[in-house]
Amino acid sequence: MIPTIHQILEIEKFFNEINIPTVVKLNRATTQTNAPRFAKENIELLKTNALKPVAAALCYERLQALKAAIIDPVKE
């Protein structure tokens, strides 16, 4: 699913309103080691509307996964 501008602005608002931890465990096998930069750069990419639809959908899904991991941290 290609994210709408509303969805992009909504996820941008979420990340702007929190203190993003530097290291976020996305699942048992994946850790994001610079989450603030990851969020910022991916939101900027989405806002430029320069990505192909498949890439935009994947970019948005990665941001959603980061958001979910921040809200409900992965338990060891």
C-alpha positions as MATLAB code, in Angstrom:
seq = 'MIPTIHQILEIEKFFNEINIPTVVKLNRATTQTNAPRFAKENIELLKTNALKPVAAALCYERLQALKAAIIDPVKE';
ca = [
       0.000    0.000    0.000;
       1.343    3.386   -0.987;
       1.052    5.744    1.993;
      -1.111    8.822    1.615;
       0.192   12.264    2.555;
      -2.066   12.081    5.618;
      -0.407    8.833    6.739;
       3.049   10.292    6.158;
       2.231   13.409    8.174;
       0.694   11.289   10.929;
       3.773    9.105   11.343;
       6.020   12.175   11.118;
       3.991   13.746   13.935;
       4.427   10.617   16.054;
       8.217   10.650   15.688;
       8.416   14.416   16.234;
       6.478   14.166   19.504;
       8.615   11.487   21.160;
      12.198   11.086   22.199;
      13.283    8.335   19.801;
      15.688    5.896   21.453;
      18.960    5.522   19.583;
      18.798    1.725   19.594;
      15.484   -0.038   18.957;
      15.055   -3.800   18.736;
      12.516   -4.383   15.940;
      12.291   -8.124   16.494;
      14.481  -10.892   17.881;
      16.768  -10.740   14.853;
      16.748   -7.055   13.882;
      18.009   -3.998   15.743;
      17.924   -0.436   14.454;
      21.115    1.180   15.775;
      20.373    4.796   14.811;
      16.599    5.031   15.009;
      16.325    8.862   15.041;
      18.298    9.138   11.801;
      16.430    6.199   10.275;
      13.055    7.809   11.016;
      14.098   11.250    9.801;
      15.618   10.046    6.529;
      12.746    7.708    5.678;
      10.123   10.376    6.372;
      12.046   12.813    4.179;
      12.160   10.226    1.383;
       8.419    9.671    1.609;
       7.693   13.406    1.600;
       9.727   13.965   -1.577;
       7.393   11.588   -3.404;
      10.413   10.481   -5.441;
      10.129    6.789   -4.598;
       8.525    4.164   -6.790;
       5.266    2.834   -5.304;
       6.805   -0.431   -4.071;
       9.737    1.393   -2.438;
       7.410    3.939   -0.817;
       5.273    1.147    0.617;
       8.338   -0.637    2.033;
       9.702    2.602    3.477;
       6.387    3.284    5.212;
       6.188   -0.292    6.511;
       9.671    0.051    8.044;
       8.582    3.243    9.805;
       5.456    1.486   11.071;
       7.613   -1.382   12.388;
       9.871    1.106   14.182;
       6.855    2.854   15.697;
       5.397   -0.468   16.864;
       8.716   -1.496   18.427;
       8.929    1.796   20.312;
       5.361    1.541   21.590;
       5.660   -2.131   22.528;
       9.346   -3.064   22.944;
      10.472   -6.558   21.961;
      10.917   -8.786   24.983;
      14.008  -10.987   25.113;
];
